[in-house]
């Protein structure tokens, strides 16, 4: 192995920064390769992924999840690996990798804490939660705490509006949050406690989550069963249909114009 | 999903009809054992004995319409697949549920993934496909786990794999996780994404039925549409048509969220009204009044309390000037600033615009700038006219429906709440306190102090 390739191999493993500063902001081509043992392991995984599809290019999204599971974000090395696996150019891979928000483009935390700030969650308190967490963690959107544990970001609607406001950690559901509960949550994550979502499995790291997204089932015992069949809001209709009385509340309100007259 | 259960034993008011959700309260509803105990995988036996064309005709006669938003008849979509063309046919299930407010497919797949798997087997028999895909949005890992498990079980039991559809007729099912892009819910963008490209919509024609995945005939169906097929086959089209209306028959999941007393999933015949649903579920949160709501996600024009008696089916909501969409009933009470709500949705559309066409890419950007100014009290009356003008240039002039969706909340809110926009302009800012609209605003001890948004 030449000295140059040793250096690039180190960079590929995420261990050392590039020895030469990029010229005009353009990093040196080609991107460094993975160390041989990493490459060998990923090649076996990639083969399994590619085999799922009639056309190999369909494997690109799962492959990007796979390389993200290796380094915690999609590196140039990871993109090169995808390109070589699928017979694409790194430019083609880069065009795809930068289109999708789930691929991280810089080193980030073990736990990605996403606060839904789309309209419904925002109105019901998502904005307040996000603001509190920024203050509490001392980071802004898409920034990571100094200990490398938590990356905070605001996310779009995550299909859990009946549990609003919602916080996602590594894409597991933390339903019906408040600023206080979310603060406790990130404190626990930073302390390394075992954290269980409202719906989903006990948290694993972001890298481990990315591997599930690449299509490799979660092999941890009890992961599929964790948190039970359905959340409380999912069962609201069924319980009502089975005769459980609705909560005492107000009936539907009068039209707007009628307010003064009442 | 046994033949005799549930539908006739509806709620005290006779309003609800749990079918897909009928056993979600069991201990392990996602397992094949539970699903079978409730009659699961008996429809597939029936269906595989039918001639594929007869099966398509049956689903068409039943009147099942797409549950993903557009409401296109499912059987007709299947019928469009050319036969005897010697090309592979594909079924792609759209599980990219991302429309703001929409939260039905994710809980459905979390609790009852086998209804989808069985529906897929039936649909693949009908359209003569030997490879199906589930395109699940990536941000739902708990659902991905259960889909992996359900598909594993189905392979193990022979519902998938070699000879699954009969001798010499194999069926593969691939679970594919997306990577975060709302636009991939648009069927042609989804297909590009599934081919490993940026998720950008394709020009139509050709339609996916002719040239879809890998340029082969492809059916793209929503999760709930396909998951509804086994019950339809098992209990019959007459049963299916006994619910809903002539043009909108059947049952569906309504997702109630926001400032309501009891948010959640309510499975009912199509055509119930918002008033019935709110009456049965305790209405709005105590002490508050409904101000505006969406019938099917943020891309469907908002409605107000004037529309509480609109039948929530395709025709009824259409007649009220909106769309049934995904039946995502997001309810906002009088504490909510409509300008804030619409600005946030517009920021979403700008963020999710794929950039392919100019009206949407540029229009949504400028709409956000103007709406932020309105919300902050920095806009003029001219800006309100400009917002409407830009929205008009996005609506119907964009490559795909994302542009129409972006314009919908703007037009509808301007129609019903114009004075509130003007109030922001003349009053120099937002007259609402966001602290009053939080989920905890009315809890004892909450002094609205912790929010400074």
Interface residues (C-beta under 8 A of the other chain):
Chain A: X52 X53 X54 X55 X57 X58 X59 X60 X61 X62 X64 X65 X86 X95 X96 X99 X100 X101 X102 X103 X117 X118 X119 X120 X122 X123 X124 X125 X127 X128 X131 X132 X155 X156 X157 X158 X159 X160 X161 X162 X163 X164 X165 X168 X170 X171 X172 X173 X176 X178 X179 X197 X199 X200 X201 X209 X212 X213 X214 X215 X217 X218 X223 X224 X225 X227 X228 X229 X230 X231 X232 X233 X234 X235 X236 X237 X238 X239 X240 X241 X242 X243 X246 X247 X248 X249 X250 X251 X252 X253 X254 X255 X256 X259
Chain B: X6 X9 X10 X11 X12 X16 X17 X18 X21 X22 X24 X25 X26 X27 X28 X29 X30 X88 X97 X98 X99 X100 X101 X102 X103 X105 X106 X107 X110 X111 X131 X137 X138 X139 X140 X141 X142 X144 X145 X146 X148 X149 X152 X174 X175 X176 X177 X178 X179 X180 X181 X182 X193 X194 X195 X196 X197 X198 X199 X214 X254 X255 X256 X257 X258 X259 X261 X262 X263 X264 X265 X266 X267 X268 X274 X275 X278 X279 X280 X281 X282 X283 X284 X285 X286 X287 X288 X289 X290 X291 X298 X304 X305 X306 X308 X328 X330 X332 X336 X340 X341 X344 X345 X348 X351 X352 X354 X434 X435 X437 X438 X439 X440 X450 X451 X452 X453
